Amino acid sequence: MKRAVFIAAVLILFGIVCRFFPLFHVVALKRAETEKNAGVFNAAKFADDFWSEKLLKSFDHAVDAKELLAAIQANPADAQKKYARSLSLGGGYFYYLRGEGRVLATNDSSLSLAINTGGTNTEVALQTGMIFGNAVRDGTGLLNASDYPNLQDFNSISAELNKLVEARVLPELRAHARIGSTISFIGCAEVDDESTDLNPLQVVPIQAQIE
Amino acid sequence: MKSTILKLAGAILLALAMTFICQTTDADPTASRGKIAVVISTLNNPWFVVLADTAKQRAQELGYEATIFDSQNDTAVEASHFEDIIAGGYKAILFNPTDANSSVPNVLKAKAAGIPVFCIDREINSTNAAVTQVLSDSYSACVKMGQYFVKTVGQSGTYVELLGIVGDNNTWNRSKGFHSVVDNYPNLKMVAQQSADFDRAKGLEVMSAILQAHPDINAVFCGNDAMAMGAYQALVAAGKEKQVKVFGFDGADDVIKSIAEGKIEATAMQFPKLMARTAAEDADQYINGKRDFPQKLPVQVDLVTQHNVDKFIGYGKK
């Protein structure tokens, strides 16, 4: 009898201790995942929010393609000074442009567009293949590396924005753009250095409409 | 009497000489502008030696006394250097961190002691510790590297990746930039991914071990040139240097020569001299009162291949 009381007392004591100092917690998987990712930069969500809340509202800042292409033809260095933006030390820079052109040719990775620049046609290559690089992230000037404690986060934005271009802009172009179609577009171009061939300028579209 | 006059004349001469020496010392611009510390993650890699020497030289040109501290890739050694620097009355620190996270407290300690820190090449995970961070744009370079890799190796095959120090952001910026391209090609399969700590000897050791398990690979992508040279050495020892394409990162002298000789396929040219000079000049401007610096200043990195290698020399452009 005494022994049974002793065991019961130990069990009750153990129960009380466990109540306040549990050996383990049972947590729903979804909640555990949320807690694990708390504080971790979510590049996909950031890119999605940025796309709808800032990028689509920034089109007024894009320079007229006719004006830009004419300036590049006249003097690439002057065009760079006037219209380009650069985030880094070195020769690379970006253009943010909008325009309309007629499709001259198509291939797996781009559409060749003729843009009338005052009597003559100048070509741009609208990218329709896999999108790499930082044209969309850095072309608009809306994002700044200095705002990110870790450049890995900043870099992951590029990858996510490129995925959004591939998912939201390119399918329509790939499916319906034909030689002779007129396309209006807004996009960004990345230029590596002074040796980059600007004819045609390689443009990553962030919005495109087939007329 | 005569000897007293002589002694007096001697004393006057000595005093005049001392005054002259002191005036000369005071006029020395090196002594007048103070001391700058150059703290480098490791000097066991020629690339970082160039970074350190250039930073020191530029600081000296600007009129400072500059001292190089080698952290030996050890955050404890780095912390000890910072203690010495704070106690030693330095005016600024040009800093190549050992670890993106573990180096932050050192920078904060220097900041609290009123010593500005200017990061070079390697990032710390903070936007309010260093005055500015001049960093190679490793990610963008490796996006270009990934595209060139697919172009030269092809859209199918097997490859190995040698990573740098796991705690360094550059390791992952390079790896992620590369994979942001290469992973789009499902028939290009990575059969091994291992760290060799940015070290040539470890690159040789790790690559030799990997070749035992995967003798038929087509390529190896290395997070820096030291590992690329180590990997190449392992391939030569295994008689596979013509079968396996080697890709590096840095723009080190020996790799630029190896690209020209057709031994290494490509590298990404960082500009250590440009970064080191920029950091030293930023420090000088800060000491002179400037406060408006970008927190992160990426520096463009150029792809060097067998097609354009004639435009480059070790650590820079011709």
Interface residues (C-beta under 8 A of the other chain):
Chain A: L87 S88 L89 G90 G91 G92 M130 F132 G133 N134 N144 A145 S146 D147 Y148 P149 N150 L151 Q152 N155 S156 S158 A159 N162 D192 D193
Chain B: A100 E123 N125 S126 T127 V134 L135 D137 Y139 S140 V143 K144 G146 Q147 N169 W172 N173 K176 G177 S180 V181 N184 F271 L274 T278 P294 Q295 K296 L297 P298 V299 Q300 V301 D302
